[in-house]
């Protein structure tokens, strides 16, 4: 049965490790809102269809709707993240490792935001959880290959679909498009909803994983997601988008490729299609990767600043090993201090 808000609060305040886990999760969601969610609205803002503040409000509302929709219909991405690794039966050690994974994500994402580089909290989260879980066993024996295969497939498929879809959309869209501003708004709304559907599921999974680990159990009942948790996840990501995000939008939508309104719309169409397909297939993917690939594809090589592209790609390449290493080291530190 679903957990009520009052019973969850009682559980949190009676178990300090779970309280720390939840606070760190809220921090990660906030960071996700200002570093990852802005990619959903970057084409519309960069193309001048929406001012940043209005686009951020739209993204905040649609993030919440996306989380609610996918959790009710098909929470397959949450199930994949939930099963990525086995944290064992020791409650204190398991929660310490989960806290370490979340600390690694916050450190990585904040550093990337400082330099205006769009990084993926999705992949940082998966890598950090994997590294922290490995620290419990001193190896990868408790990391499950099945969920990781879905992560790899999602990475390859989403990038290919974004690039190819961006090129195709830019080629097929007519030069003159009626109601272009309305189409940009609709595209941004859908992109933000799909971001919520993807990343919101990952945070739901970790909230439920933390609650299960605090009770020494891991079972499928935890996927009866309560409404209050949907509102909490969607609202926190939306708040992060309102607080920041302009730096990322400038980096992707202006510095990397100078987007015209038509090319911005092509990027929205391609990115949204790729995100929707991967979400329905239950593949954990990154909104950042998909939207950036779609923007590059729609640009068609014209006006692309390859120096900016190289910095973004290098950050992507180092996210998995970097966050896994940070998660491993932080987990070892926490286990030494608190065990």
Residue pairs with C-beta under 8 A, 6 or more apart in sequence:
1 221
1 224
2 224
2 225
2 226
3 211
3 224
3 226
4 226
4 228
5 226
5 228
8 211
8 226
11 18
11 211
11 214
11 215
12 18
12 19
12 22
13 19
15 214
17 91
17 92
17 95
17 96
17 99
17 214
17 338
18 95
18 210
18 211
18 214
20 95
20 99
21 95
21 98
21 99
21 102
21 210
21 214
22 207
22 210
24 99
24 102
24 103
24 106
25 102
25 203
25 206
25 207
25 210
26 236
27 102
27 106
28 102
28 105
28 106
28 109
28 121
28 125
28 203
29 203
29 233
29 236
29 237
29 240
30 236
30 237
30 239
30 240
30 243
31 105
31 106
31 109
31 110
31 113
31 121
31 240
32 109
32 121
32 199
32 203
32 237
32 240
33 60
33 63
33 236
33 237
33 238
33 239
33 240
33 241
33 242
33 243
33 244
33 245
34 113
34 240
34 241
34 243
34 244
34 245
34 248
35 109
35 112
35 113
35 118
35 119
35 121
35 240
35 244
35 245
35 248
36 109
36 118
36 119
36 120
36 121
36 122
36 195
36 199
36 286
36 287
36 288
37 59
37 63
37 192
37 195
37 199
37 237
37 238
37 240
37 241
37 245
37 287
38 56
38 59
38 118
38 241
38 244
38 245
38 246
38 248
38 249
39 118
39 191
39 195
39 248
39 252
39 287
39 288
39 291
39 292
40 59
40 188
40 191
40 192
40 194
40 195
40 287
40 291
41 50
41 55
41 56
41 58
41 59
41 188
41 191
41 192
41 241
41 245
41 249
42 248
42 249
42 252
42 253
42 291
42 295
43 184
43 187
43 188
43 253
43 259
43 263
43 264
43 265
43 267
43 268
43 271
43 291
43 295
44 50
44 55
44 184
44 185
44 187
44 188
44 264
44 268
45 51
45 52
45 55
45 249
45 253
46 249
46 250
46 252
46 253
46 254
46 259
46 264
47 184
47 253
47 259
47 260
47 261
47 263
47 264
47 265
48 261
49 180
49 181
49 184
49 185
49 188
49 261
49 264
50 58
50 181
50 184
50 185
50 188
52 245
52 246
52 249
55 188
56 241
56 242
56 245
57 242
58 185
58 188
58 189
58 192
59 188
59 192
59 195
59 238
59 241
60 192
60 235
60 237
60 238
60 239
60 241
60 242
61 192
61 238
62 188
62 189
62 190
62 192
62 193
62 196
63 192
63 193
63 195
63 196
63 200
63 234
63 237
63 238
63 241
64 196
64 230
64 231
64 234
64 235
64 237
64 238
65 193
65 196
65 234
66 192
66 193
66 194
66 195
66 196
66 197
66 198
66 200
66 234
67 196
67 197
67 200
67 201
67 204
67 230
67 233
67 234
67 237
68 227
68 230
68 234
69 193
69 197
70 77
70 196
70 197
70 198
70 200
70 201
70 279
71 78
71 200
71 201
71 204
71 225
71 230
74 279
74 280
74 282
75 201
75 204
75 223
75 225
76 281
76 282
77 197
77 198
77 201
77 202
77 205
77 279
77 282
77 283
77 284
78 201
78 202
78 204
78 205
78 208
78 223
78 225
79 205
79 223
79 282
80 147
80 150
80 151
80 282
80 283
80 284
81 125
81 126
81 129
81 147
81 201
81 202
81 205
81 206
81 284
82 205
82 208
82 209
82 222
82 223
83 144
83 146
83 147
84 126
84 129
84 130
84 133
84 143
84 144
84 147
84 148
84 151
85 129
85 130
85 133
85 134
85 142
85 143
85 144
86 133
86 142
86 143
86 144
87 93
87 94
87 97
87 98
87 133
87 136
87 142
87 209
87 213
88 94
88 136
88 137
88 142
89 216
91 213
91 214
91 215
91 216
92 338
92 339
93 136
93 335
93 339
94 136
94 213
95 210
95 213
95 214
96 331
96 334
96 335
96 338
96 339
97 132
97 133
97 135
97 136
97 331
97 334
97 335
98 129
98 132
98 206
98 209
98 210
98 213
99 334
100 128
100 132
100 135
100 327
100 330
100 331
100 333
100 334
101 125
101 128
101 129
101 131
101 132
101 133
101 327
101 330
101 331
102 128
102 206
103 326
103 330
104 124
104 127
104 128
104 131
104 132
104 323
104 326
104 327
104 330
105 121
105 124
105 125
105 128
105 323
107 326
108 119
108 124
108 128
108 319
108 322
108 323
108 326
109 119
109 121
109 124
112 118
112 119
112 315
113 119
113 244
113 247
113 248
115 311
116 247
116 248
116 250
116 251
116 255
117 251
117 311
117 312
117 315
118 248
118 251
118 252
118 288
118 292
118 312
118 315
119 288
119 315
119 316
119 319
120 286
120 287
120 288
120 289
120 316
120 319
121 199
121 286
122 198
122 199
122 202
122 284
122 285
122 286
122 287
122 288
123 151
123 155
123 286
123 289
123 316
123 319
123 320
123 323
124 319
124 323
125 202
125 206
125 323
126 151
126 202
126 284
127 319
127 320
127 321
127 322
127 323
127 324
127 327
128 323
128 324
128 326
128 327
129 206
129 327
130 140
130 143
130 148
130 324
130 327
131 323
131 324
131 325
131 326
131 327
131 328
131 329
131 331
132 327
132 328
132 330
132 331
133 142
133 143
133 331
134 140
134 142
134 143
134 324
134 328
135 327
135 328
135 329
135 331
135 332
135 335
136 142
136 331
136 335
150 282
150 283
150 284
151 283
151 284
153 283
154 278
154 283
154 284
154 285
155 285
155 286
155 289
157 274
157 277
157 278
157 283
157 285
158 274
158 275
158 278
158 283
158 285
158 286
158 289
158 290
158 293
159 289
159 290
159 293
161 270
161 273
161 274
161 277
161 278
161 290
161 293
162 270
162 271
162 274
162 289
162 290
162 291
162 292
162 293
162 294
162 296
162 297
163 293
163 294
163 296
163 297
164 270
164 297
165 269
165 270
165 271
165 273
165 274
165 294
165 297
166 266
166 267
166 270
166 271
166 293
166 294
166 295
166 296
166 297
166 298
166 299
167 297
167 298
167 300
168 270
169 265
169 266
169 267
169 269
169 270
169 297
169 298
170 262
170 263
170 266
170 297
170 298
170 299
170 300
173 262
173 265
173 266
173 269
175 262
177 183
177 262
177 265
180 261
180 262
180 265
183 265
183 268
184 261
184 264
184 265
184 268
187 265
187 268
187 269
187 272
188 268
190 268
190 272
191 268
191 271
191 272
191 275
191 287
191 291
194 272
194 275
194 276
194 279
194 287
195 237
195 275
195 287
196 234
196 237
197 275
197 279
198 275
198 278
198 279
198 284
198 285
198 286
198 287
199 237
199 287
200 230
200 233
200 234
200 237
202 284
203 233
203 237
204 225
204 229
204 230
204 233
207 229
207 233
208 222
208 223
208 225
208 229
209 218
209 222
211 222
212 218
212 219
212 222
251 308
251 312
252 291
252 292
252 295
253 259
253 264
253 295
255 305
255 308
256 292
256 295
256 296
256 304
256 305
256 308
256 309
256 312
257 263
257 295
257 296
257 298
257 299
257 303
257 304
257 305
258 303
259 267
259 295
259 298
259 299
263 295
263 298
263 299
264 298
266 294
266 298
267 291
267 294
267 295
267 297
267 298
268 294
270 294
270 297
270 298
271 287
271 290
271 291
271 293
271 294
271 295
274 285
274 290
274 293
274 294
275 285
275 287
275 290
278 285
278 290
279 285
289 316
292 312
296 304
296 309
